[in-house]
Structure formats: structure tokens, C-alpha cells
Amino acid sequence: MNVLYLVSRLRAGGPSNQLRNIVDNLDEQWDPVVLTLSPEEGATARPEFEKAGIPVHSLGLSRYAGLVLAPPRLRQFCRALNPAVVHSQGIRPDLLSSLFLAGRFRVATIRNYAFEDFRSKFGTVQGTLMAWLHLTALKRMEAPVACSETVQRKLVEHHDFAPAVVQNGVEAGTYVPAESDDKKRDHRQDLNLPLDRPVFISVGLLIARKDPKCVIRGFHRSSAANEGVLVMLGDGPLLEECKREAEAGAGDVRFPGFVENVAVYLQAADYFISASRSEGLPNTVMEALGAGLPVLLSNIPSHREILKTGAQAGRLFELEDPSGLARSIEALLSEDETELRTAARAVVEDHFNANRVSQEYQEIYQSSFP
């Protein structure tokens, strides 16, 4: 039976990774087909999907052309494919599915709380309008699904809307610890990282919601600034501000930019930091845990949701509190690293693995049949 996965684009990053997790672990009864609304721009995951044998098609429409042309072309595509399930993610795919694909079994993955995410991206007025449109579309779906208990809780509390929950996960066989100390040293040599100093890593867009400057300030205020290195993977509008922040302190802070070998960087590192102000259920944290990295996380609901499955895997610090982060770094450095790394890996193996995610979605797909 065909399952149509409807997305805006296959941008390299978290949502595309989560989609791969689902389709890579599908049982034989399901045949995945991906349809994008717009042409790819920038870093794209499309070649990886195609390399894995997953059919990828595109309507090839810009945002504005899609307002007129997407509905009839989407209907035509669905008539030809006749999918048993349409699974969308993102505001444009969800709106189109809710308005123009009635009569089909529609699943929608809710990857963030739109009233926070859209407002931070587009401003209060436009963001609020977009969030209400998205919420209205989701309520029309047969099976809306939140990616975390945190997102579901916010929707229930503020909008009396209770989607199902399928927590995000990562490929436990892709994000793994380095197979030996020698391999870890090899990775560090390849990445031009120090061989005998603690390496802290933070991964994500350099935007206000991620609060990368808090990460840098907290690192600077800890003893790790004297003996370690902080790697800030990612790019974004705050890059230059972050570089100035790094230069203002005495620590070694590096900015490799956007990289494709995130898993290798994680295997080369010792600790992971996220100071994010808001998340759905962050892939980067779970990827770091899969690589066996103890985590230092801002005290927000989604981070608490992850660590409640393995409290020994890391520590929380208060939001927007560099001094609190510095204290957490000091505390983590004093603990047994082997026990921390074992606890971190167990969180992914036991709870946040990709196969579990796919199986739970397949149960939802199956529920559409009598």
C-alpha cells in the first residue's frame, strides 16, 4: 500500500531526518513515496532519499505559484498514486492536505508549537495568524500527531486540542560512540581538534531561539575555557555576533559552519550543550546522546522530557543563565565520564530510536483500515 509523504522541501536537517527514520523502517506492506511542493534550495537531503531507493517527486512550485497551482496538481498526483495514507509535515503541506485531500486518511506530524515558533520567525502579527491557520488545518486531519509530550501538552493547555504523540527518535546505528579511543583520536586529527583536551559541542542554527551566545558565555565562565575547546556547528544570522562573543573571552571557540559529517564531530567530542529557549523534541540532543555524549541542557519542557528517561545522562541549567551553565559544566566534569557516557547511550537505545518511531506511525496507518 502506498504512503504519500507530503513536504515543502527535503531540506537537510531535523524534519527530513525524522522522515527518513520513518520510511527506512517501514514494514514491507508499505510503499513510501515522497512529494515535495517546491524545488530544493541550499543543502538538501533529496539525494540521500533517492540513493536509498525512495521515490521522490516534486510539484516544482514556488510559494506564490503554489497558492494557485498546487491544489489541482496535488489532486491529480493523488488520483494517479491512490495512496492509502497521506502523511504531511509543515504548514503548507498540512494546509493543502486538510483543504484538498478530504476523503483520504491524513496523518500530520506536528514538529513544534507554532505559536512560539512562528512568532519567533515571522513576528507577532504574521506569526500568530500563521499559527491559527496551521492549528485549524491540523484539527481537520484524521490523525494529527505531536512529536513530543511537550508539544501535545501546550496544545491541550492553550487550545483544548489533544493530538496523539509519537516521540522523535534517531537511528541508533548511525549515531554511535566512536568504536575505540584510537578512532576518536583519528576523528580529532581529521577535524583539527586537540587530542588531549575536553571538547564541548553545540549543534544548531545560530538564531535567537537557540541562544548560542549563552552557550559561549557559559563556556567562558567555566574552567573548561582554560583547558577545553567549544565547537559551534551551524550557521545563521547570529554568526558574527557569536564570533564577537567568542573573541571577548579567553576560551577556544570554533565555528566550522554547516557540516554534513555531524556524526563524526559527535564521535570526536566529549560533551554536548544546548541553551535553546524552545524546542519540539530536538534531534541534535538525541543524536548527541546516541553518540554517548553527556548533555548540558537548558531547563525547558522538551529537554526535561528527554532527560526524565535517563537523568544520569546530563544536567539541566536555567534558561538564559550562562553562570548556571558554567556551574553545570563544572559539576559534569567532576563526575565519572564512563558512567555518564553509558547512561547517555542507553537513553537512545531504550527510548528514542528510529525503529520505535516508525512502528508507532505504522500502527496509526493501520488504524485507517477496518
Rosetta blueprint (number, residue, H / E / L):
1 M L
2 N E
3 V E
4 L E
5 Y E
6 L E
7 V E
8 S L
9 R L
10 L L
11 R E
12 A L
13 G L
14 G H
15 P H
16 S H
17 N H
18 Q H
19 L H
20 R H
21 N H
22 I H
23 V H
24 D H
25 N L
26 L L
27 D L
28 E L
29 Q L
30 W L
31 D E
32 P E
33 V E
34 V E
35 L E
36 T E
37 L L
38 S L
39 P L
40 E L
41 E L
42 G L
43 A L
44 T E
45 A L
46 R H
47 P H
48 E H
49 F H
50 E H
51 K H
52 A L
53 G L
54 I L
55 P L
56 V E
57 H E
58 S E
59 L L
60 G L
61 L L
62 S L
63 R H
64 Y H
65 A H
66 G H
67 L H
68 V H
69 L H
70 A H
71 P H
72 P H
73 R H
74 L H
75 R H
76 Q H
77 F H
78 C H
79 R H
80 A H
81 L H
82 N L
83 P L
84 A L
85 V E
86 V E
87 H E
88 S E
89 Q E
90 G L
91 I H
92 R H
93 P H
94 D H
95 L H
96 L H
97 S H
98 S H
99 L H
100 F H
101 L L
102 A L
103 G L
104 R L
105 F E
106 R E
107 V E
108 A E
109 T E
110 I E
111 R L
112 N L
113 Y L
114 A H
115 F H
116 E H
117 D H
118 F H
119 R H
120 S H
121 K H
122 F H
123 G L
124 T H
125 V H
126 Q H
127 G H
128 T H
129 L H
130 M H
131 A H
132 W H
133 L H
134 H H
135 L H
136 T H
137 A H
138 L H
139 K H
140 R L
141 M L
142 E L
143 A E
144 P E
145 V E
146 A E
147 C L
148 S L
149 E H
150 T H
151 V H
152 Q H
153 R H
154 K H
155 L H
156 V H
157 E H
158 H H
159 H H
160 D L
161 F L
162 A L
163 P L
164 A E
165 V E
166 V L
167 Q L
168 N L
169 G L
170 V E
171 E L
172 A L
173 G L
174 T L
175 Y L
176 V L
177 P L
178 A L
179 E L
180 S L
181 D H
182 D H
183 K H
184 K H
185 R H
186 D H
187 H H
188 R H
189 Q H
190 D H
191 L L
192 N L
193 L L
194 P L
195 L L
196 D L
197 R L
198 P L
199 V E
200 F E
201 I E
202 S E
203 V E
204 G L
205 L L
206 L L
207 I L
208 A H
209 R H
210 K H
211 D L
212 P H
213 K H
214 C H
215 V H
216 I H
217 R H
218 G H
219 F H
220 H H
221 R L
222 S L
223 S L
224 A H
225 A H
226 N H
227 E H
228 G L
229 V E
230 L E
231 V E
232 M E
233 L E
234 G L
235 D L
236 G L
237 P L
238 L L
239 L H
240 E H
241 E H
242 C H
243 K H
244 R H
245 E H
246 A H
247 E H
248 A L
249 G L
250 A L
251 G L
252 D E
253 V E
254 R E
255 F E
256 P E
257 G E
258 F L
259 V L
260 E L
261 N L
262 V H
263 A H
264 V H
265 Y H
266 L H
267 Q H
268 A H
269 A L
270 D L
271 Y E
272 F E
273 I E
274 S E
275 A L
276 S L
277 R L
278 S L
279 E L
280 G L
281 L L
282 P L
283 N H
284 T H
285 V H
286 M H
287 E H
288 A H
289 L H
290 G H
291 A L
292 G L
293 L L
294 P L
295 V E
296 L E
297 L E
298 S E
299 N L
300 I L
301 P H
302 S H
303 H H
304 R H
305 E H
306 I H
307 L H
308 K L
309 T L
310 G L
311 A H
312 Q H
313 A H
314 G E
315 R E
316 L E
317 F E
318 E L
319 L L
320 E L
321 D L
322 P H
323 S H
324 G H
325 L H
326 A H
327 R H
328 S H
329 I H
330 E H
331 A H
332 L H
333 L H
334 S L
335 E L
336 D L
337 E H
338 T H
339 E H
340 L H
341 R H
342 T H
343 A H
344 A H
345 R H
346 A H
347 V H
348 V H
349 E H
350 D H
351 H L
352 F L
353 N E
354 A H
355 N H
356 R H
357 V H
358 S H
359 Q H
360 E H
361 Y H
362 Q H
363 E H
364 I H
365 Y H
366 Q H
367 S L
368 S L
369 F L
370 P L
